[in-house]
Amino acid sequence: MQEKIEKTIRYIENSDRISEETRPLILEKLREWREEQNAINDVAVRFENWWIEIEPIFAELGWV
């Protein structure tokens, strides 16, 4: 997992698609996750919570 986080950090550092305002916040959180053994669980829970909110919208549009 740490290897994937490192790759993501490098991508975000060089990305033109991420604003200069949010980049430091994203990088800070990724660096925290890199140091945590439970980072995978944290990411999984965040995505699951996001999906619970977004899934009904996708269903309405007929995408799921």
HELIX and SHEET records of a PDB file:
HELIX    1   1 GLN A    2  ASN A   14  1                                  13    
HELIX    2   2 ARG A   23  GLU A   35  1                                  13    
HELIX    3   3 ALA A   39  GLU A   60  1                                  22    
END                                                                             
